[in-house]
Structures are given as C-alpha cells and as structure tokens.
Amino acid sequence: MKRTLAILASLIAFAGIALMIAGCSAAPAKLTLAQGKPEIDAALKAYAAEWSTANKVPVTIKSVGGSSGTDLGTQLKADLAAGDMPDIFAINGLEDYKEWANLTLDLSGEEWVKNTSVAFKVDGKVYGFPVAVEGWGMAYNGDLLAKAGIDPKTLVNYAGYKAAFEKLDAQKAALGVKSVVSMAAALDMGWVTAHHNFNSLLSNGLPYGDLSVVNALLAGDVDAKRLGEYADWVELLFKYADKTVLTTGNYDSQVGAFATGKAVFLHQGNWTDPNMAQAKATFPMAFAPHGSMAEATDGIFAAAPSFYVVNKNSKNVKAAKKFLNDLVFSEAGNKYMVEGAGMIPAFSNVKLNPTGQLSKSVQAYSAAGKVYSWSQYYFTGDFRDKTLAPIYNQFATGAIDKAKFVELMTKAFQGLKK
C-alpha cells in the first residue's frame, strides 16, 4: 500500500511539473507587424494599442522607410538573420513575394478575401492583404494655379506642364513660393524616383494591366522614343524643383514644402493626406496626370500599394489572422483605415469615405476609370534602388546630363536581358 501511494505521489508530482513546463512554453500570444509606410505609423500604433487592449494580445508596430534611412526589405533581411522575423509584414508585389515566398502563409480561406478585388494572388491563391488603395499624379495647389492663371485641365502632357512651369517660375515672388515643384531625388528617396516616377515610363497612357513596356524592358528591349520623352519629363521636374529638397531633402521636407504653400506641385500620392491635415493645409488640392509623354494622358496611377502577409512560421498565426480580419470587419478597424490613416479602403464592405482632398481625387479618377497600373514592382528592389536610383540622383545633382541619363537607363535595361 505504501509503495502504491509512493508511486501515485510520484505521478502527481510529475504531472504537476509537466503542467508547469507546458504553462511556461505556452507563452501568451503577441504580435509584431512591420510595414513601410511611416506616414501611417502614429495612426496604426494607436489602433494597435486599442486592439491589444480589446484582445489582450500585445502588438508592436515597426514602421520602416520615409526618413528612417533604410527600407523595409533591408530591415526584414536583418530581422531574418537575427531570428526575429515579424508575425505580419508588408510586401510590395511579385518580386518581394518571390523573395519571401517560403515564409508567406496562404490566406485564401480568410473571410476578408471575398470583400476585395485587389488582394495579392499567385497561382490563384491569396497571400497578401491589401493595405489600401492609393494613387498619385502631380498634386497641385489650386489657389496658386488660379492666381497664376493656369487651368489644371491643361496639365495632361509635357507641353502643358512646360508652359505651366515656365509661367509659375516667372511669378514665384508674387505667389510667395520657393519652387514650382517639390521633388526629392536623394539616394535614400529612390522610392520617389526609381519607384513612383519610374512607373510613368512603364504604364502612363496604357490600358490598365498592360505590361507591354514592362516586358520589353525586362527583355532588354528599350523604346528609345518613349524613354526620350520620359527623360524630358524628369528633366523638367528637376529643373523647376528646389535644389536643396531635390538633392538632399527627405520625405518631411518634400511634403512640408507643398503643405506650407512654398511649392505649387508635389510629386507624391494621397498617402500624404495625414501630413496635410497635420500641417493644417486647407487650400484646394487635387491630382493632375503625369506629363511624361508628348501625347495627352488623362489618368493617374492607382492600385493597392502594399500587402500584409502572415509569417507562416509565426507562433501567433491565429492572432495575426484575427488582427487582419478585424481591420475589415470591426468598426474600430474601419475607422482606423479611413479616419485615422486617411486611406482609401480596399474592401467593399467598408462604407466610410476618406475626407482628405487627395484621397477624394484618387477616388474620382478611379470612379471614372481614368487610372493606370503600378508596374514598378515587376522589377526587383535591387534593380530599382541600387541601379536606377543612383542614375536619377546623378541627374538631379547635375553630375550627368539628359543624354547620359538616357544612356545609363538604356544600359541598365539592356543588362536585364537574360
């Protein structure tokens, strides 16, 4: 009997130890989300804190990009090397997906999928949650254009912009502006030049989804006429930009110049609406098409800018999925996207509309079907950031002229030929 009791006591003690070990190993869920849109950092952190309290799951937001001096892709590689990959992270498109495909979870069965037409898909499977719908053209200050006697409807091609820029430049003192254009081309602002501006070459004037120019360039086949007209456009922007902002400015200085009325045009997108609100910029503003062609074009570039993917090796997959679903199906999530971050939601069930003027402009172009694709992400991040961005930077600083810009761009594309 004593032996039986001793064995029973041992078993109970062992079970207790096992439960303690299990309790220690089953640590409470927590989430880390890494994303590349610093302009929504404050709003996203505020929502994450609210969600954390409601769900009893701590959430850490890591925002990389803008003026941070690095980019999300580089940070993610460092996180991977350190064994500290986030549970949710953002990718921009196909090339990013290829780099992280072995870590991305198939989200095809998630509830939000049926409510969007712009989820990121590969081979029919959904891997990416669209962060928003965004767009860009050339943002303009309506008051300053009116004072200068310029009709925004004339801003549809190179000739229209050239005439407007020359007229505005002659009236800078009278208008109280420092430059016609607020444009940044520093090496760490390559996402403005070698991502967004580059897309003018790739898709301006083409039917949505048309990859003819993209595929030709990826094959090393350069349309000299199209590239030449594009180079004229880049030269025009650089010529009429504030040289300090152009060559050494960061996101804040570029956007700030426009928000404070010191520049007539801004080369950015509707993601700057929160910046405009913060600066109390109430003047009328909207987008005009890019003038990268001699031919008139009447659309802007609109798409889902990035996608949240779930790290399939995360120990917190269930919580990560709930975080994304709650963005779409909770009142707090909807308010964060539209009212907090000032974004255009990518989901049909969200009935709130953004109040920012630039987001309203994107919505108007989208509703009219006057949009062109985002095609820059068919090129690798290294090609955009390490090959193209320095070429734009050299052109902006005057280290090379337009002819050399065309030559270097041509060689870069020809180097892609397999």
N, C-alpha and C positions, 0 to 999 in steps of 0.2 A: 504493500500500500504506500509506504514511504517512497519507494522507488517510482511508483506511478505518479505520485504528487510532484516528485522532483522533476520528472520528465515533462509533466504538464506545466510546471512553473517555468521550465526552460523554454518550452514552446511559446508561452505567453510573452516571456521576455524577448524572445527572438522576433515575434510578431510586432511587438512594440517598437523594437529597433528598426524593423523593416518599414513600419509606418512612418517613423521619423525620417528615415532616408528618403522615402517616397515624397514626404512632405517637403523636404529640402530641395529635391530635384524638380518638383513641380512648382517652380517659381511663378509668381503672378505674371500675367501677360503684360507686356509693354511694347510700344511701337516706336520705331524711328522712321520718319519719312524724309527723303532727300529730294529736293527739287531745285530747278534752275531759274526760278522767276522771283528775284529779290523784291520786285515791286509789290508782290502779294504776301511777303513774309509776315508783316505785322498782323494782317487780317487772318492768315492761315494759323498763326500761332494763337491768336485769340480764339478761333474756332476750335482748335485742337485742345486748348485748355478747357473749354466748355464741354467738349465731347469726352475728355478724360474724366471730368467730374461725374458726368452722367453715366459713364460706362465703367468707372473705376479701373481704367486702363491708362497709365501714363503715356503720353505721346510727346516725342521730341521731334521738332522740325529743324531740318538743316537746309538752309537756303544758300545756294552757291551761284555765282555769276554776277553780272552787272559790274559793280565797282569792287567786287571782292578780290580781284586779281587772279582768279582761277576760274575754271569751268567745271560743270558737273561731271563730265566724263572723266576728267583728270582726278577729281576728288573720289569718284567711285572706284577707280583703279587703286587709289591709295587705301580706300576702305577695304577692298578685297584683299590686298596684300597684308593688311593688318588684321584680317579675320573679323572685320567689324562692318559687314555689309548691312545696309538698312533693310527694314522689312518691306517698305514700299519705296520705289524710286522712279524717277521720270526718265523717259527716253523720248527722242525727237522724231524718230521714224525708222525706216527699214535698216539703214546702216547701223544705227545704235542697237536695234534689235539683234542684228547678226552678232554684234559684239557680246551681248548679254543673253543670248537665246538659251543657254544652258541653265540660266537662273530664273527665267520667267515662267510664271505659272499660267496654265490655260484657264482663262476666266469665262469661257463660252457659256457656262451654265449660270452665270450670275444674273440676278433679277434686272439690273440696270441695262443689260445688253439690248433688250427689246425696245428701249426708250431712246436709242441714239442711232444715227446713221453714219457716225464718224469714228466709231471705235477702231482701234488698230488691230488689223487682222493679217494673219499669214496662213495660207493654205486653208482658208475657210474657218480657222479657229481665232477666237478673240484673245488677245494677250494684253491689250492696252486700254485703259480707261481714259477717255478724252478729257483733258483738264478744262477746256473751254473751247469756244470758237473765237478766233482772233483774226484781225485783219490789219493791213497797213497800206497806205499810199503815201502821199505827201500831205501831212497835216498842215492846215493853214489857219491863220488868224483872219477871220472875216472882216473885222473892223479895219485892220491895216490895209487889206486889199481894197476895201471900199474907199478909204481915204486916198489911196494911190490911183484910183480909177481903173482897177483891174477886175474883170469879170472872171470868177473861178471856172466858168464853163469853157474858157479858152485854154485851160490847163490840161490838155489831153495829148500833147506830143512835145517833141523837142523844141520846135519853133515857138509854140505857145509859151513854154517856160522861159526860153531865152529872152523873148520880148518882155515878159513879166519881170524877170530877174534884173534886166538892164534898167527898166523903169523904176523898180524899187530901190536899186542900188543908188540911183541918182537922187532919191528922196530920203535916204537914211536919216539925215539930220532932222528933216522936217517931221518924219514919222517917229523919231525918238528911238530908233532901233540901232543895234550894233552890227547886225549882219542880216542878210536876206535869208540865209539857211542856217539851221542848227544841225550840224552833221558831225559825227565822230568817226575817225579812221585810225586811232591809235592801235597798236598791235593787240592790246587786250580788249579792244572794241571790235574785233573782227566779226563778231556776230551781227554787227550793223552792216558792215561792208560785204564780207565774204559769205554771209548767210542771207540777210534780207535784201540788200541791194543786188547781190549776185542773182537772186531769183528773178529780177527784172529781165536779165538776159535769157533765163530759162523758160519763162512762161508768159511774159507780157504779150497780150494780143492773141493768145492761143486758146482754143476751146478747153474748158475745164477737164483736167486729166490728160491732156495731150502731152506726151513725153517725147515728141519728135526731136526737139532740140536737146533734151537731156540725153537721149540715147545716142544721138550723133556725137555729142561731146564726150560721152563715156567711151565711145569708139575711136576718139581722136580726130573726128571729122568736124572742122570748125567752119561755120558760115561766116566768112570774112565781112560781108555786108552787115549782118546783124551785130557782130562783135564791134565793128567800126561805129555803128550808130550808138551802141551801148557805151562805148568809150567816150563819145561826145557827151553823153548824159552824165557820166561820172565826172568828167572834166568840168562840166557846168556846175554841178553841185559843189565840187571842191573850190572852184573859183569864187563862188559867192558865199562861202561859209566863213565863219570866224576862224581864223587860222589857229588860235590857241585851243579852242574847243576841238577843232578838226584834228589837230596833230597830237595833243596831249590830254584832251578832255575825257572825262568819264561819263557814265550814264547820267549822274545827277547834274553835271554842268551842261550836258547837252539838252536834257529835258528842261532844266531850270531856265535856260535862256529863252525858250519858247514860252514857258508858263508865266514868266515875268514880263512878257511883251518886248523882249530885246531881240527876237528873231521872228521873221514873218512865217517861215516854214520850219517844220520839224520832220526829220527822217526817222520816224518811229511809228508804233502802232497804237491800237486802242488800249493796250495794257498800261498806257501812261495816264489813263483817266484818274486813278487814285492820286497820282502826282499832281495833276491839275487841281483836284479838289483840295489837296493839302496846301497848294500854293494860292488857293482862292482865285484861280483863273476863271473868270466868268465871261470873258469875251467869246463871241460866236466862233466856233471852230468846227472843221469837218475835214474829210479827206478829198483830195483830187488824185486822179490816176498818175502813175509814174510817167515821165516823159522820155523813156529810154528808146523811143523809136521815132522815125520821121513820120510814120503813119499814125493817125489818131487812134487812141485806145480809150475805152470808157469804163474800165473796171479797176478794182483794186485786188490785192492778194488776200484771200481768206481761207482758213482751214482750221483744224484742230492743231494748236501749236506744239503740244507735247502730250504724253500719255503716262499715266501712272501704271506701273507694273508691280506685281507682287513677287517678292523673292520666294521661290518655291522651297528653298532650304530654311526659310524662317521658322522659328518655333512658335510664331504668333500669326499663322496664316488665317485662322478663324477671325481674330480681331482685326487683321488687315482688311479682310473682305468686308467686315461689318463697317469699318471706317469709310470705305468707298461707297457702299450701299447707302449709308446714312447721308452722304453728301447729296445723293439724288432724291431720297425718299423722306427725309426729315425736313421740317420747317427750318430748323437751325442750319442745316446743310445748304438749303436753297438760299437762305438769307446771306450766308457767308459768301457763296459764289457770286450772287448778284449785287447785294448791298455792301458787303464787306470788301470783297476783292474787286468789285466793279466789272465782273466778267460777263460775257455772253454765254449762258449755259448751253451745253451741247446735248441736253436731254429734253425731249418733247413734253414731258410731264411738268416741267418747271415753268410756272406761269408768270413769275416775276420778270420784269424787264429792267435792264440797267439804266441808270439815269445819266451816266457820263455821255458827253456830246460825241466823243469819238466812237464809242461803242454804238451809239444810235446811228452814226454814219455808216458803220460796218453793217449794221442790221438793214439799213436802207439799200445799200448796194447788194447785199445778199438776197433780199426780198425781190429785187429787180432782176436777179440772175446775172448781175454785172460783176462777176468775180473770176479771178484767175487762180490757178493752183499754186501751192507751195511745193516746189520741186527741188529745193536746195539739199534736202536730206537724202536724195539719191546718190549724193557724193559723200565720201567719208569725212568724218570730223577732222582727221589729219590733213586731208586734201584742202578742206575749207580753211582751217585755222593755221596750218603750217606752210601751205603752198600759196594759197590765194591771198590770205590776209596781209602777208608782208608785201605783196605786189601793190595792193591798194594803199598800204601805208607809205610805200616809196613814192607813189604817185601823189599822194596827199602832201607829203613833205617837200616835194619838188626834186627829189633825188633822181626821178625819171620823168620823161615827158610822155605825152599821149601815145606816140608811136612806139616807144619802148614798152608802155603798158600793154598795148595790143600784142606786141611781140612776145612778151613774157606770159601773158594769158594764153596765147596760142600754143606756146611750147608746153605750158602746164597741161592743157587739154590733150595735146598730142602724146604727152607722157602717159596718159591713161590707157592708150591703145594696148590691148593685150595680144 
